[in-house]
Amino acid sequence: SKEMGWIKVVENDPSEKTATWGDMRQQPGDVTSIVACKGKVMTYDDDDIVAVFAGADDGFIAMYNNGLCFERDWRAHRKEYGVNCIAVGKDSRDDTYVYSCSAFGEVKQWWPAALELIYRNCAETPGGESKGFTSAGGTLDSAVKQLQWRDEMLYSGDDAGQLCKWDAGLNLQWYKNTYSDIASLALGGE
């Protein structure tokens, strides 16, 4: 039997940045979530390409191309709240979006193919001071822990037990209180 092992294919130096948007990242944090997708994620590329997005505990999301070479990063959430989970999905127009959540109770939408700046969709829920959504009206004390994308819908779960279904533009479709911490989320079916 052949022994499994890691082979170094490409070595990247995270200090050599292609593009950094907003706050400069001094030292990359620990990766908390990672997702790959195929879609229009680069401003300068009309074709669908494979990209990898990594969310970190320092609040940044980093983007890598199909050769795993660093492309850019941006601050998605405040450092003290970090990025708990990320998901990627396409809307009905075939635009690719990245979604992120944090310990602050936020769900944010990012458009990585936007020219010059990363486009962010966020709104304030009634009564909340957050600059993003809280999971189905959850308090700012609740941390959104999980995100999953399926059939043009985003699903989120938080430690207060709120399970939510959002459309591609982060409009809440429905929610259910499970009264239990949603530490893991998987979607079944076709």
C-alpha positions, 0 to 999 in steps of 0.5 A: 500500500502507498503511504499518504503524505503532503506534497508542497505544490505552491508556497505562498508568502502571506506578507506579499499581498496582491490586494488588501482592502481597508485595514492592513492585516499585520499577521494572519489569524487562525483559519476558522472556516474555509470554502471553495467555489467556481464562479465569477469572483475576480473583477478582471476575469469574465470566466468562472474560476475556482477560488478558495475563501478562508475566514479567520479569527482576526475578522478577515476573509482571505481569497486565493485563486485556483493555484492557491496563490493569495489574491486579496483579503479584507476585514469582514468583522471586528477582530474581537468577534472574528469570522465563525463561518463562511459560505458561498452561493450564486443568485438567480443572475449567477452572481457569486457572493460570499457570506460570513458570520461572527460572534457578534450575531452578524451575517454579512454578504460580500461580492468579491467580483466588485471593482476596486472595493469589496461590496458588502450588504448589511442592514440593521435589525430592528432594535439592534446596534449591529451593522449586520443582521442578527440571526432571526432577531437574535440578540447581539449576545448570540453568536451566529455559528454556522452558514450553509448555502443551498438552492439560492438560499442561505441558512444560518444557525446561532448559539441561541437556537435560531435556525434561519432561512435567508434569500440571496440578498439577506432578506429573512424568509423564515426562522425557527427557534430550536431552543438549543445551541446550533453548533453544526448545520447540514442540509439534506435532500436532493 
